[in-house]
């Protein structure tokens, strides 16, 4: 079980370290959580079990964040960013465009789904409104890989890959 006082101290120290490296502007609770995790783990004995870094992210955000940590972050003017909402029509369009641009490589079997994702992400974010929340590259990877994979996008990619046969 984690010592709440040591966790809070790790977050406080993380803010001090990060404040010396760069301004807090644009800093996310996740970044602070990762640094707090590093600090917390550095103070552990070699035989002690290390907590997951995701646990520290959840202290700063998540469904049940630590009130002390949230207050510390708010005092430093660090707030979680709102998740970007994906425009389904635009999303389909950029994946179609990415597939079309990589079509020769797909037909030769050289393009991997990860390359399609990267190209679609570039197209989606290139002309995006600068004031609106921007989706992460990880969000786009989640559309193709893992539990959150999008059936429509997977179908687009699979149909492009099958055309080579």
N, C-alpha and C positions, 0 to 999 in steps of 0.2 A: 504494500500500500504506500502511496506517495505521501510525503510530508508536505502538507499544504503551505506551511510557512516557508519551506525551502523552495517550493514551486513559485510562490510569490516573489521571493528574493531573486530567483533565477530570472523572472520577468523584469524585475527592477534593474538588475545588472545588465540584462539584454538591452533594455532601453538606453542605459548609459553607454554601452559599447556601440550600439548602432547610431546613437546621437553624435558620437565622435567621428563616425565613418561618413555619414551623410545626413542631410536634413530629414526630419520626420515626414515632411510633405511627400505624399505618394507611398509611404511605407504602409504595408498591410499587417493586420494582426497575425496572419500566417507567418510572415517573415519574422516577426518578433517571437512568435511561438517556437519556430525552428531554432532561433538563436538561444532562447531560454532553455530549450531541450538540450542543446550542446553544452550550455553552462551547467545545467543540472547534472548531466551525465559525467562531465569532467570532474565534479566534486564527489562522485561515487567511488567506493572502494572497488578494486578490480573484480572481486567475487560477487558484488551486488548486481541484482537484475536491473537491466536498463528498461525504462518505459519506452513505449513507441512514440515517435515524434508526433504522430497523429493525436495522441493524448494531449499534448501541449497545445496543438491547434484548437482542440475542443475546449481548453481552459479559456481561450480568448474569443472563440466564436462557438458555433454549434448550438444544440438545443438547450443545454444546461451549462452555460459558461460560468466561470468563477466570478462572482460579483466584484471581488477585490481586484482581480486581473483586469476586468472590463473597466473598472473605475480608473485604474492606473493608465490604461491605454487611452481612455477618453481625456484624461488630464494632459496627455501628450498629443492630443488631437489626432489620434489614430483610430479610424473607424473602418469597419468592414465595408467593402464595396458591394453595391447591389449587383446581383447576378444579371448578366446580360440575357435578354430575351432574344431567342433566335427567330428570325422571320422565315417561316417554313418555305414559302415560295422562293425567296432569295437563296435559301440554303440549297434547295433542289437545283436551282439554276447554276449556282457556283460549282456544285459537284458535277453537273452535266458539262459545264465549261472545262473543268479540270480534266475530266475523262476525255473530252474532245481534244484538248491540247496535248494530252499524253497518249492519244490513241495509237500512234505508231509504236511507241514503247510498250504499250499494253499488248498489242497484237504480236509483238516479238517476244513477249513474256518477260520484258525487262523492268516494267513499272510495277511496283508493289503498292498495295493499298495505302501504305504510309505516305508514299509520294503523292498520291491522289489527295489525301487528307491535307498535306502541306500546301499543295497548290490551291485547293479549295479554300483553305484558311486565308491564304494570301489574297485571293480574289474577294473573299467576303469582307476582310478588314481594310482592304485598300481604299475603298470609297466610303467607308463608314463615317457616320457622324462622330466628330471628335468629342462631343459632350455626352454622348450616350455611353452606357457601360459596354465595354468591349469583351466579347467572349475570349476565353483563353484557348491556346492551341490544344491544351489537354481536353477541353470541352469537345473540340472537333475530333480528336482521337477517340473519345468516348462514343461518338456517333458510329464508329466502325468497329471498335474493339470493346470487349467486355460486356457486362450486364446491361449497360445503357445503350448498346448498339441499336441504331435506327434501322428498322426493316426496309424502309423505302430506299435509303442510301445504300444499304448492303445489296439490294436488288439491282440498283444502278451499276454498282461496281462489278457484281457477278455477271450481269448481262454483257458488260464490256469485255470482261475476261473470257467469256464463252464465245464471243465473236471470233476469237483467234482460232478456235477449233474447227 
